[in-house]
Amino acid sequence: MQTKSGKEISVVGPRPLYKWARNFKRIQDRFYLESVKLRRIKQIEDFIILNGYKKIFHIDEVILDLNIPNDRFVYELSTADLILVTDQKFSRYPLSGIIEKICDLTSTVPDAYICLNRHYLNIDNQRVEMDLPQDYQQAITAWLSSSLPDHVVVDMSRNYLDIGRSFTWVCPDRHYYIRRIF
């Protein structure tokens, strides 16, 4: 195709957004001259290593470049000893859907490390009929604990006021260790 000035241009079709989003952390890392690591990613790595998990079933959306050997990741849920969820889409399910998904996953593997993006939770404005704390971050934990009575829910999140500097679209900010009680 040529412009009116005679300059040759080519029109490139749109690139699938999912490929860009999947690699966003790597793109983000190029914003900095020095090597950086999100505290939330380091927290996940430390949790896996310090607790001795050897077979991780990872449900992800963005490549996090976890410093965990690749041979520790498994592709069959039934062979895992830990479920790691960092997928942003998980937080976009209706509240009842999130609870249902957690119950489904932990019925196969009792240990789960679930990362939820607080900005996506209850995106469909589902009514919650329970007394919850006024603090939104504490309310998320109270909701999870109440909704999962046959699970231990440990809040491993860092509470902070998010003003847009925390890259929650790379790795969700609310971290929970959830274990199904038999």
PyMOL commands that set and color helices and strands:
alter all, ss='L'
color gray80, all
select helices_A, chain A and resi 17-22+24-29+39-50+70-72+77-79+88-92+95-108+136-147
alter helices_A, ss='H'
color red, helices_A
select strands_A, chain A and resi 56-59+82-85+111-116+151-155+174-180
alter strands_A, ss='S'
color yellow, strands_A
deselect
rebuild
show_as cartoon
